[in-house]
Amino acid sequence: MKKINLMAILIAAVLTLCFTFTSCGKDDEKENDIYTGVITGNTDVATAVSGTYTGKRTIGTTVVSDAYIVRISRLTSTSVQVSADFYSSGSANYNVSLQGNIYVFSNETDPNISITVTGKTLNINYLTVGGYMMTYTGIKD
C-alpha cells in the first residue's frame, strides 16, 4: 500500500512539473525573427532598421565604391536619419513604414531616392548629378 501511495505521489509530482514548464501558445511581445529581420508585435520600425550597413555602390555592373558604409540612426519610433557621403549635408531624415516584410523610407525633399530594408539588406537607388542611376546594397553589421 505504501508503494502505491508513493508511486501516486511521484506521478503527480512529475505531471505537475511537466505542466509548470510548458507554455501555452505564442506571446504577443516584441519578437525578432532572425530569418526575415522583421520585428512583430512592435510599431517601433526605426529601431528595426537602425544600425551600420556595409556594402557596395554600383552604376550598372560597375562597382564605384567597395566597403561603403551607411549609418541609420533612430530619431523617433517612425523616423530615422540616414548618414552617407552621397548626401551634400552628410545625412537626411526619413519616415519609415513597414509594408509587408519591407521597410520603406520616404521624405518630401528627396523624391529621386528610393530606400528600402528587407531583412538585414539595405537597398538605396538614386540619380547622380551626371544622370546615372546609382545603386547601393549593404548588409547590416
Secondary structure, 3 states (H helix, E strand, C coil): CHHHHHHHHHHHHHHHHHHHCCCCCCCCCCEECCCCCCEECCCCHHHHHCEEEEEEEEECCEEEEEEEEEEEEEEECCEEEEECCCCCCCEEEEEEEEECCEEEEECCCCCCEEEEEECCEEEEEEECCCCCEEEEEEEEC
